Each structure stands twice: as C-alpha cells, then as structure tokens.
Amino acid sequence: YNDAPINKDVYVPGTTLQSLSNCSGTNGEVDISRLTDDGACFVMWNITGQGGFPVEGLGFIATAMPNGGGPNHSFANTSAADGGLTILLRLPLGSYMTSLVQLSDPYTKIHPVTFPVVLKTCREGQVVSDTTGGICQLCPGGSYSFNQGGECQPCPATATCPGGALILPQTGYWHSTRSSPQIHRWVPVLRFTA
C-alpha cells in the first residue's frame, strides 16, 4: 500500500495491491489444476488508488528466485484499465521466492511484495524434457501421457490424440476407461430369433 499525505491537513488514501491469484494453494504451493496447458501460472492482482478507483498503466516486474540457487526468472506486465494486473509465471518445477516490484512511476509508489511459489509436479498430459528447460509442456497432437511429468507416448493407430491426456477411439473402436491406451475393436453381437 502507499500512504499519500499531501500536507498536514489533507490525506489521500494510498494505492493498494490485492492478490487475486487463482493458482496459489496453501503454504504458497501452486494448485497444479490451475496451470495453463503450457505449464504457466497466472498471478493476478487488483490495483486501486484514490477513492478505491482502479489504477491503469502501472508497470510491474515479478522475479522468481529459485530457493536452491540458480538463475532468476523475470516476467513483466502493466495494469489494465480495470486495475487488474496479470503476471504469467512460466517456471521449471521447484521452489521459488517471488517478488513483485512496481516499475518507476512519479505519482504512485507501491511497496514490493514477496510471496513463495512451489511447483511440485506437472498436470496429467504434461511432460518435462530437456528441450522444455524443466517447464511442464502439454503433449502435442498425435501423442498422450497419463503420467504427470512422464514422457509423451505415440497415439494408438486406431485412435485420435489431440494432445495432453486424451485418447479418442476412432469409429468402430472403444476403450474401457478415459485413461486406457488399450483400444478394442467393437464387435456387434448378433441375435437370432426363431
């Protein structure tokens, strides 16, 4: 928040920054069900100024620092007309201390905010590979994965796989559960009546 006294007789309520993130869990852990298909997390904030009105055009940078050391990851964005600020965190699996800092503005000053982020595992249908830099990525079309963070498997020949953890049997075929790669040919049962 920001205290903005104009003089000893006039006081204007300061600018506030309220977290609206839908991907934070308990203890700062990220709810993996809220990650995007490419392994990112949206951290959302609401910025209000004088009289509770939205503040537009404030620039912010979020820096995620790995708890075990390693390179920092930085992401930036500017608040929208409704005062909303969304920062997309696309991070490798691990624990981070993340700071949100306002970029320079001569009229508004918001104190830095620090919060933990823990990415424990990918969602079903996402994998981590050397080419993704440790970031969860959705299996591409033509493949699937039922193991969180495992490897993408080629789609069975009698099915269509749009990507992720979805196998759609082709016409005339079926599978017993949504998470089964075993595709069976449908055999009609003929009934004879005498």
Beta strands, then each sheet from edge to edge (+ up, - down):
strand 1: 4-7
strand 2: 10-12
strand 3: 16-19
strand 4: 40-48
strand 5: 59-66
strand 6: 73-78
strand 7: 84-90
strand 8: 94-102
strand 9: 113-119
strand 10: 126-127
strand 11: 137-138
strand 12: 143-144
strand 13: 153-154
strand 14: 159-163
strand 15: 166-169
strand 16: 173-174
strand 17: 184-185
sheet 1: 1+ 2-
sheet 2: 3+ 4- 7+
sheet 3: 6+ 5- 8+ 9-
sheet 4: 10+ 11-
sheet 5: 12+ 13-
sheet 6: 14+ 15-
sheet 7: 16+ 17-
end
